């Protein structure tokens, strides 16, 4: 269990690097990485402003990249690490991809999937929340505080 926690924090730090990349582009600072068999196979960060595309969330970028890397649409052996609880759209896409595990940092009580449904993922998907939660939440809080 301790190894799981260590790995989760290590990979969440990589997702935080992606979130900082989004921040540097004045995007909402959310980042994601997808790991398969202990190796990062995809990265993504919000690009909704850059691409003028409301679907260009970090998770969507990472899912598309991972599917291309694996040569198929299913991510059954993969874990996604995302700095903020996925929204309903991203949770749905993760459900369709049959991702094995979702690990997120900060909860999103306004737009997170849990606001709408408890179980958007594939029935075998495991979910872990609160990994580096304070650091992930602070990035979002500071971003929106500076916008006001």
C-alpha positions in Angstrom: 0.0 0.0 0.0 2.9 2.4 0.8 4.3 1.8 -2.7 1.0 2.7 -4.2 0.9 5.9 -2.3 4.5 6.7 -3.3 3.8 6.0 -7.0 0.6 8.0 -6.8 2.4 11.1 -5.5 5.2 10.7 -8.0 2.9 10.6 -10.9 0.6 13.3 -9.5 3.7 15.6 -9.4 4.1 15.0 -13.2 0.4 16.0 -13.6 1.1 19.1 -11.6 3.9 20.0 -14.0 1.3 19.8 -16.8 -1.0 22.0 -14.8 1.8 24.6 -14.5 2.3 24.4 -18.3 -1.4 25.2 -18.6 -1.0 28.1 -16.2 1.9 29.5 -18.2 -0.5 29.7 -21.2 -3.2 31.4 -19.0 -5.3 28.3 -19.1 -7.1 26.8 -16.1 -4.3 25.0 -14.5 -5.3 21.3 -14.7 -2.9 18.7 -15.8 -3.0 14.9 -16.5 -0.7 12.0 -17.2 -1.6 8.5 -18.2 0.6 5.7 -16.9 0.7 2.1 -18.3 2.8 -0.6 -16.6 4.7 2.0 -14.6 5.5 4.2 -17.6 4.1 7.6 -18.6 2.5 7.1 -22.0 0.6 10.4 -22.3 0.4 13.9 -20.9 -2.1 16.7 -21.3 -3.1 20.0 -19.9 -6.0 22.3 -20.5 -6.0 23.9 -23.9 -9.5 25.2 -24.1 -8.5 28.9 -24.6 -5.6 28.1 -26.9 -7.7 25.9 -29.2 -11.0 27.7 -28.5 -12.5 24.3 -27.8 -14.5 23.6 -24.7 -13.6 19.9 -25.0 -9.9 20.5 -24.9 -9.6 19.5 -21.2 -6.4 17.9 -19.8 -8.0 14.5 -19.6 -9.3 14.6 -23.1 -5.8 15.6 -24.5 -4.2 12.7 -22.5 -6.8 10.1 -23.5 -6.4 10.9 -27.2 -2.6 10.8 -26.9 -2.6 7.5 -24.9 -5.0 5.8 -27.4 -2.7 6.8 -30.2 0.4 5.5 -28.3 -1.3 2.2 -27.6 -2.9 1.9 -31.0 -6.4 1.3 -29.6 -9.2 3.1 -27.8 -9.2 1.1 -24.6 -7.0 2.0 -21.7 -7.7 -1.1 -19.6 -4.2 -1.3 -18.2 -3.8 2.4 -17.5 -4.1 4.9 -14.7 -4.8 8.5 -15.2 -3.5 11.1 -12.8 -5.3 14.4 -12.9 -4.9 17.4 -10.6 -8.6 18.1 -10.3 -11.6 15.7 -10.1 -12.7 15.1 -13.7 -15.8 16.9 -15.0 -18.8 14.8 -16.2 -17.6 15.0 -19.9 -14.1 13.8 -19.0 -15.4 11.1 -16.6 -17.7 9.9 -19.4 -14.7 9.7 -21.8 -12.7 7.9 -19.2 -15.6 5.5 -18.7 -15.7 4.8 -22.5 -12.0 4.2 -22.5 -12.3 1.6 -19.8 -9.4 3.1 -17.9 -8.4 0.9 -15.0 -7.8 3.6 -12.4 -8.6 7.3 -11.9 -6.4 9.2 -9.4 -7.2 12.9 -8.8 -5.9 15.6 -6.5 -8.4 18.2 -5.6 -12.2 17.7 -5.5 -14.3 20.0 -7.7 -17.6 20.5 -5.8 -19.0 22.8 -8.6 -18.2 20.9 -11.8 -16.7 17.5 -10.8 -18.5 14.4 -11.9 -19.6 13.5 -8.3 -21.9 16.5 -8.4 -23.9 14.7 -11.1 -23.3 11.0 -10.6 -21.4 8.6 -8.4 -20.5 6.0 -11.1 -19.6 7.4 -14.6 -16.6 5.0 -15.0 -16.4 1.4 -16.2 -17.5 -1.0 -13.4 -13.9 -2.2 -12.9 -12.4 1.3 -12.6 -10.9 2.1 -9.2 -10.9 5.8 -8.1 -8.6 7.4 -5.6 -9.1 11.1 -4.7 -7.1 13.5 -2.6 -3.6 12.8 -3.8 -1.5 15.9 -3.2 -4.9 17.6 -2.7 -3.6 20.8 -1.0 -1.1 21.5 -3.7 -3.6 20.8 -6.5 -6.3 22.9 -4.9 -4.0 25.8 -4.2 -3.0 26.1 -7.8 -6.7 26.4 -8.8 -7.6 28.8 -6.0 -4.6 31.1 -6.8 -5.5 31.1 -10.5 -9.1 32.1 -10.0 -8.1 34.6 -7.2 -5.8 36.3 -9.7 -8.5 36.4 -12.3 -10.9 38.4 -10.1 
